[in-house]
Amino acid sequence: MSLPPSKSPTPSPVSRCYEYAHDVDAGRIVACKKVRLACRRFLRDLERAKDPAYPWRFDEQKAARPVDFIERFLTPTKGDYDKMTLMPWQCFVECNLYGWVSKENSLRRFREGLIVVGTGNGKSTMLAGNATYGACKDGERGADIYLLANSKEQAGIVFNECYSQIKASRFLAPRFRTLRDGVYYDAMSASIRHRSSDSRRLDGLNPHMAIFDEIHEYRDFKLINIIKRKIVKRTQPLVIYITTMGNVIDGPLAYFYDLFTDAMSGKLAEDVADRMFAFIAELDEHDDPEDDSTWIKANPSLGVLLKIEDLRETWERDKHIPAQRADFLCKQLNITVNTDDMAFVQPEVLGRNDGTIEEEALLGRRCYGGFDLSSREDFTAAALEFPLDDGRVFVLLHSWVPRRKVELDQEKIDYYGLAMKGYLTIVDGEYIQQEDVYSWFCEQAKKYEIMTIGYDPANATRLRQMLENKGFACQIVRQGPLTLNDPMKDIKELLLGGRVVSNNDPMLRWYTDNVRISGERRHADKQNWMPSKRNKFRKIDGFMAWLDAHAINMEKNPAGEIRRAPAVRVVSISSRRR
């Protein structure tokens, strides 16, 4: 979409294209490396076109035609605009796609175009204009234009925009037949229709132009391959892929992203690369997402269609919530995020929880326990959680690891240093004895009032029996999203507020930093969370022990009582573990 109408005459499409390319190349417009690459390629090819041996030329008239058509005959259907005026970056894209032609026969150079921009930058409006132009002004009789997406609903977004634009146009409305299944331009026997990957009506297609919307959602090439096999029959076909980034890291978008980047960089054979155009707007590799001055790189319409204040507000609201943070990074900043592997909290959040308490000040206080046995050849952990009167919780954690595992040292952890400071016990042999965990709880019970111990029932029968025989109350904590969702979210809330005290326990921080929210086991409708580990070498046993303790604490102290307990003395230096 569009700039608000100007009182002064709008510069020509081609002049806007030239100006944008020069401004990006000179650094007057903030742009990412790949957009600068596209602009430099354009400027370089203009120089190369002066060589009679170079097969392509830039036809300014053909470059301007789609932009002129969109701006003259289409009316914005969203926003407070009374005319359509394409943004400079949109003029650059349009002029490139349509303006480069063969010197031999004047047919279009580019067969495929990849456009990656953040959401809200006007891509759907621009694509709808392309579809309408392709049907009636691209010089192709019987032009069938297909708007394609992974789902029927997504495919309908651009189609409905196209439908609405035509209906709102005084010039186009009487010349098109607008039906709900398609838009038809009978003067050229042309049509605009939409299809999706799950559509049964894919046979017999003969597209002149195909527009794939949001290809980051595609998991395979089925629909793309069907269209590309059909479209080669046309004289000058055009396939446009337009999208934000997404979380399908091994789908078509990942392939196209690399392929088109190579084409723009000169890494492909020239006869192949010459048929491919890319405009990839994204944050660069070392850009900090927290630095909003970089956001324009992924959002070239920022300041017109998007307001920086609105984006800042959204980021500050969503950045601490894994699902929302991932969505913003993918959809707004075009940073690839695998949402099946989302961080529970960011490292800076863990850094906020740096309070310390004299452990002697906790003597005689009530607390809730948890343990995670995992495999006896791996880490085992036990935890106590103390509710404090000021809304915080204190977490006392201890871990065990077999000496055999220490010798393998795949985690690159300072085992011996942690053991010397009392955070970790290195057990001789190849596995952890459950008696070690039992003895730890018995020692802590001499100092604190352990109300209930929560546990994962897997492989825990013997330890539970030993604890109950000693007089401890034990309670199962089922390891599923219905049970762990609320405690996990509550722990996150505590961490975000800097309300978790562990005397800067490095093991607890390491475990918690390794936690990811499992996308596969999260119910999308309820946003239920389950913890998973970053990879097999990143352990979360200590976090799971804490989570079990916290689940019991929440159950035994409903309605916020978890936040209230007798006061304790806070000091600046923690006591050493005993």
ZAMARGU-4260 file (C-alpha; in steps of 0.2 Angstrom, whole numbers, plus 5000, padded with zeros to 4 digits):
<rodrens>
0) 5000/5000/5000 | 5004/5016/5001 | 5010/5033/5005 | 4997/5046/5009 | 4993/5057/4994
5) 5005/5071/4991 | 5000/5089/4986 | 5015/5089/4974 | 5016/5078/4959 | 5022/5061/4963
10) 5039/5057/4954 | 5038/5044/4940 | 5039/5025/4945 | 5056/5024/4936 | 5063/5039/4945
15) 5058/5032/4962 | 5066/5016/4957 | 5082/5024/4952 | 5082/5035/4968 | 5079/5021/4980
20) 5093/5011/4972 | 5105/5025/4973 | 5100/5030/4991 | 5102/5012/4997 | 5119/5010/4989
25) 5125/5027/4996 | 5119/5023/5014 | 5106/5037/5014 | 5092/5024/5016 | 5095/5011/5030
30) 5094/4994/5023 | 5101/4976/5026 | 5115/4968/5016 | 5104/4958/5005 | 5094/4974/5000
35) 5110/4983/4996 | 5115/4968/4986 | 5099/4969/4976 | 5101/4988/4973 | 5120/4986/4968
40) 5115/4972/4956 | 5102/4983/4948 | 5114/4998/4946 | 5128/4986/4940 | 5116/4978/4927
45) 5111/4996/4920 | 5129/4999/4916 | 5131/4981/4909 | 5116/4984/4898 | 5127/4997/4888
50) 5137/4983/4882 | 5129/4976/4866 | 5134/4958/4871 | 5124/4959/4887 | 5108/4950/4883
55) 5096/4961/4894 | 5090/4979/4894 | 5080/4990/4906 | 5064/4996/4897 | 5058/5011/4907
60) 5041/5011/4899 | 5037/4993/4904 | 5045/4996/4921 | 5033/5010/4924 | 5017/5001/4918
65) 5012/4991/4933 | 5016/5005/4945 | 5006/5017/4935 | 4991/5005/4933 | 4991/5001/4952
70) 4992/5020/4957 | 4979/5026/4943 | 4966/5012/4944 | 4966/5004/4961 | 4959/5011/4977
75) 4966/5007/4995 | 4954/4996/5004 | 4962/4998/5021 | 4968/5013/5030 | 4964/5032/5029
80) 4970/5034/5011 | 4960/5040/4996 | 4973/5035/4982 | 4986/5021/4980 | 5004/5027/4980
85) 5018/5014/4981 | 5032/5015/4992 | 5050/5018/4985 | 5055/5000/4989 | 5039/4994/4981
90) 5043/5004/4965 | 5060/4996/4965 | 5053/4978/4966 | 5040/4982/4952 | 5051/4990/4940
95) 5064/4976/4942 | 5051/4962/4939 | 5043/4970/4924 | 5056/4982/4917 | 5071/4970/4913
100) 5068/4962/4896 | 5078/4953/4882 | 5087/4963/4869 | 5082/4950/4857 | 5063/4949/4858
105) 5058/4961/4873 | 5051/4947/4883 | 5053/4948/4902 | 5069/4943/4910 | 5064/4938/4927
110) 5054/4922/4929 | 5054/4921/4948 | 5055/4934/4962 | 5057/4931/4980 | 5051/4946/4991
115) 5054/4944/5010 | 5047/4959/5021 | 5040/4960/5038 | 5022/4959/5041 | 5012/4975/5039
120) 5023/4982/5025 | 5009/4982/5012 | 5014/4966/5003 | 4997/4959/5001 | 4990/4975/4993
125) 5005/4976/4981 | 5002/4958/4976 | 4984/4960/4973 | 4988/4974/4961 | 5000/4963/4952
130) 4987/4950/4950 | 4975/4963/4943 | 4988/4970/4931 | 4993/4952/4926 | 4975/4948/4921
135) 4971/4964/4910 | 4987/4974/4906 | 5002/4961/4904 | 4998/4958/4886 | 4994/4939/4888
140) 4978/4933/4881 | 4970/4920/4892 | 4981/4925/4907 | 4976/4914/4922 | 4983/4922/4938
145) 4984/4911/4953 | 4985/4916/4971 | 4992/4902/4981 | 4995/4898/4999 | 4998/4883/5011
150) 4980/4885/5017 | 4963/4890/5010 | 4961/4904/5022 | 4979/4911/5018 | 4976/4910/4999
155) 4960/4919/5002 | 4968/4934/5010 | 4976/4941/4994 | 4962/4936/4983 | 4949/4945/4994
160) 4961/4960/4993 | 4961/4959/4974 | 4942/4957/4974 | 4939/4972/4985 | 4951/4983/4975
165) 4942/4979/4959 | 4925/4982/4966 | 4931/4998/4973 | 4938/5004/4957 | 4926/5015/4946
170) 4937/5010/4931 | 4939/4992/4934 | 4923/4987/4942 | 4912/4987/4926 | 4926/4978/4916
175) 4928/4963/4928 | 4916/4950/4933 | 4919/4948/4952 | 4913/4931/4958 | 4917/4923/4975
180) 4926/4909/4966 | 4936/4920/4954 | 4938/4937/4946 | 4936/4937/4927 | 4942/4949/4913
185) 4932/4943/4898 | 4940/4955/4886 | 4956/4945/4887 | 4948/4929/4893 | 4958/4931/4909
190) 4955/4926/4927 | 4961/4928/4944 | 4958/4913/4956 | 4965/4906/4972 | 4971/4889/4977
195) 4979/4880/4992 | 4990/4865/4995 | 4975/4855/5001 | 4965/4860/4985 | 4958/4846/4975
200) 4957/4857/4959 | 4975/4858/4954 | 4975/4848/4938 | 4972/4857/4921 | 4980/4873/4927
205) 4988/4884/4914 | 4995/4899/4924 | 5002/4915/4917 | 5007/4922/4934 | 5008/4913/4951
210) 5009/4922/4967 | 5014/4911/4982 | 5009/4920/4999 | 5018/4916/5015 | 5029/4902/5009
215) 5037/4900/5026 | 5022/4890/5030 | 5025/4877/5017 | 5033/4860/5022 | 5036/4853/5005
220) 5037/4858/4986 | 5021/4849/4981 | 5011/4864/4976 | 5026/4874/4970 | 5031/4860/4958
225) 5014/4858/4951 | 5013/4876/4946 | 5031/4877/4940 | 5028/4862/4928 | 5012/4871/4921
230) 5019/4888/4920 | 5033/4885/4907 | 5020/4884/4893 | 5018/4902/4894 | 5027/4915/4884
235) 5034/4926/4898 | 5028/4918/4915 | 5031/4925/4932 | 5031/4916/4949 | 5032/4928/4964
240) 5035/4921/4981 | 5032/4933/4995 | 5033/4930/5014 | 5040/4934/5031 | 5052/4922/5039
245) 5045/4908/5049 | 5049/4892/5059 | 5049/4878/5046 | 5068/4878/5045 | 5069/4864/5032
250) 5055/4869/5020 | 5054/4878/5003 | 5058/4895/5010 | 5075/4889/5018 | 5079/4882/5000
255) 5074/4898/4991 | 5082/4909/5003 | 5099/4902/5000 | 5096/4899/4981 | 5090/4917/4978
260) 5104/4924/4989 | 5117/4914/4979 | 5109/4921/4963 | 5110/4939/4969 | 5128/4936/4974
265) 5134/4929/4958 | 5137/4911/4965 | 5125/4903/4952 | 5128/4901/4934 | 5124/4917/4925
270) 5110/4910/4914 | 5101/4903/4929 | 5104/4919/4941 | 5098/4931/4927 | 5081/4924/4928
275) 5079/4927/4947 | 5076/4942/4957 | 5076/4944/4976 | 5071/4958/4988 | 5075/4951/5006
280) 5073/4963/5020 | 5079/4957/5036 | 5090/4961/5051 | 5108/4958/5048 | 5118/4944/5057
285) 5125/4955/5071 | 5110/4967/5073 | 5103/4967/5091 | 5083/4965/5090 | 5082/4976/5105
290) 5089/4990/5095 | 5074/4997/5086 | 5085/5008/5075 | 5088/4992/5065 | 5070/4987/5063
295) 5068/4997/5047 | 5080/4985/5038 | 5065/4972/5039 | 5052/4985/5038 | 5055/4996/5023
300) 5038/5004/5025 | 5042/5009/5043 | 5036/5027/5046 | 5022/5026/5034 | 5012/5010/5035
305) 5020/5005/5052 | 5023/5017/5066 | 5039/5014/5077 | 5029/5018/5093 | 5017/5003/5089
310) 5031/4991/5086 | 5040/4996/5102 | 5025/4994/5112 | 5022/4976/5104 | 5040/4971/5107
315) 5040/4977/5125 | 5024/4968/5128 | 5029/4952/5120 | 5048/4949/5121 | 5047/4940/5138
320) 5034/4927/5132 | 5042/4914/5121 | 5028/4911/5108 | 5025/4930/5106 | 5044/4934/5105
325) 5047/4921/5092 | 5032/4928/5082 | 5039/4946/5082 | 5056/4940/5078 | 5050/4930/5063
330) 5036/4940/5056 | 5042/4958/5060 | 5061/4956/5060 | 5063/4941/5048 | 5074/4932/5060
335) 5072/4913/5058 | 5066/4905/5074 | 5062/4887/5077 | 5046/4889/5088 | 5047/4870/5093
340) 5063/4875/5102 | 5059/4892/5111 | 5069/4898/5126 | 5060/4898/5142 | 5068/4914/5147
345) 5082/4924/5140 | 5099/4925/5149 | 5096/4943/5154 | 5081/4938/5164 | 5091/4925/5174
350) 5103/4939/5178 | 5089/4949/5187 | 5087/4936/5200 | 5104/4940/5209 | 5097/4942/5227
355) 5106/4933/5241 | 5100/4926/5258 | 5109/4919/5273 | 5105/4901/5273 | 5105/4901/5292
360) 5091/4913/5291 | 5080/4900/5284 | 5083/4888/5298 | 5066/4880/5304 | 5056/4887/5290
365) 5044/4877/5280 | 5048/4873/5262 | 5043/4861/5248 | 5054/4848/5240 | 5056/4840/5223
370) 5068/4828/5214 | 5072/4822/5197 | 5081/4805/5196 | 5083/4804/5177 | 5095/4791/5172
375) 5106/4785/5186 | 5121/4786/5174 | 5117/4805/5171 | 5113/4820/5182 | 5101/4818/5197
380) 5095/4833/5206 | 5085/4838/5221 | 5077/4855/5226 | 5069/4864/5241 | 5058/4879/5238
385) 5055/4892/5252 | 5041/4904/5250 | 5046/4921/5256 | 5035/4935/5264 | 5040/4948/5250
390) 5033/4938/5235 | 5050/4930/5232 | 5055/4911/5233 | 5072/4904/5238 | 5078/4889/5229
395) 5090/4877/5237 | 5097/4865/5224 | 5109/4850/5224 | 5115/4839/5210 | 5124/4823/5208
400) 5134/4816/5194 | 5144/4800/5192 | 5162/4801/5190 | 5162/4791/5174 | 5151/4805/5166
405) 5163/4818/5173 | 5177/4809/5164 | 5168/4809/5147 | 5165/4828/5150 | 5153/4831/5135
410) 5145/4846/5144 | 5162/4856/5147 | 5156/4859/5164 | 5168/4864/5179 | 5163/4849/5189
415) 5177/4849/5201 | 5175/4868/5204 | 5156/4866/5207 | 5159/4851/5218 | 5172/4861/5229
420) 5159/4875/5231 | 5145/4863/5237 | 5133/4864/5222 | 5137/4847/5215 | 5142/4829/5222
425) 5153/4818/5211 | 5149/4800/5215 | 5162/4787/5213 | 5156/4774/5200 | 5145/4774/5185
430) 5128/4778/5192 | 5119/4788/5206 | 5113/4778/5221 | 5095/4784/5227 | 5102/4783/5244
435) 5112/4799/5240 | 5096/4809/5237 | 5088/4801/5252 | 5102/4806/5263 | 5102/4824/5257
440) 5083/4826/5261 | 5087/4819/5278 | 5101/4831/5281 | 5090/4846/5275 | 5076/4840/5286
445) 5087/4843/5301 | 5088/4862/5297 | 5071/4865/5288 | 5053/4860/5289 | 5050/4850/5273
450) 5031/4850/5271 | 5029/4839/5255 | 5041/4832/5242 | 5035/4831/5224 | 5042/4819/5212
455) 5041/4811/5194 | 5034/4793/5197 | 5046/4786/5184 | 5059/4775/5192 | 5055/4783/5209
460) 5046/4769/5218 | 5061/4764/5229 | 5066/4782/5234 | 5048/4787/5238 | 5046/4772/5249
465) 5063/4776/5258 | 5057/4794/5261 | 5039/4789/5267 | 5047/4777/5279 | 5057/4791/5286
470) 5041/4801/5289 | 5042/4813/5273 | 5026/4816/5264 | 5028/4813/5246 | 5016/4817/5231
475) 5017/4813/5213 | 5018/4827/5200 | 5012/4821/5184 | 5024/4825/5170 | 5012/4832/5157
480) 5006/4849/5151 | 4990/4849/5161 | 5000/4847/5177 | 5016/4857/5173 | 5008/4872/5163
485) 5003/4883/5178 | 5019/4880/5188 | 5030/4883/5173 | 5021/4899/5169 | 5022/4905/5187
490) 5041/4901/5188 | 5043/4912/5173 | 5033/4926/5181 | 5044/4925/5196 | 5060/4926/5185
495) 5053/4940/5175 | 5050/4950/5191 | 5067/4946/5198 | 5059/4936/5213 | 5069/4920/5213
500) 5083/4919/5225 | 5096/4905/5224 | 5112/4914/5230 | 5117/4915/5212 | 5118/4896/5211
505) 5127/4893/5194 | 5119/4875/5192 | 5102/4882/5194 | 5105/4895/5181 | 5113/4883/5169
510) 5098/4871/5171 | 5086/4885/5168 | 5095/4892/5153 | 5094/4875/5145 | 5075/4874/5146
515) 5065/4876/5130 | 5046/4876/5128 | 5041/4861/5119 | 5031/4866/5104 | 5025/4848/5100
520) 5017/4846/5117 | 5010/4863/5119 | 4992/4864/5116 | 4990/4879/5104 | 4972/4883/5109
525) 4977/4883/5128 | 4995/4888/5126 | 5000/4874/5139 | 5018/4873/5141 | 5030/4858/5144
530) 5048/4859/5147 | 5061/4852/5135 | 5080/4853/5134 | 5090/4863/5121 | 5099/4847/5115
535) 5105/4831/5123 | 5120/4838/5131 | 5110/4852/5139 | 5103/4845/5155 | 5087/4852/5164
540) 5086/4839/5179 | 5089/4853/5192 | 5075/4864/5184 | 5063/4849/5184 | 5067/4846/5202
545) 5063/4864/5206 | 5047/4863/5195 | 5041/4848/5205 | 5044/4857/5221 | 5035/4873/5214
550) 5020/4863/5208 | 5018/4857/5226 | 5020/4874/5234 | 5007/4881/5222 | 4995/4867/5226
555) 4997/4868/5245 | 4997/4887/5245 | 4983/4893/5233 | 4976/4910/5230 | 4993/4919/5232
560) 4998/4912/5249 | 5014/4905/5241 | 5019/4923/5241 | 5017/4925/5260 | 5029/4919/5274
565) 5038/4925/5289 | 5052/4938/5285 | 5070/4933/5283 | 5086/4943/5284 | 5093/4948/5267
570) 5112/4951/5266 | 5124/4955/5252 | 5135/4940/5253 | 5128/4922/5253 | 5135/4909/5265
575) 5145/4895/5257 | 5136/4879/5254 | 5139/4866/5267
</rodrens>
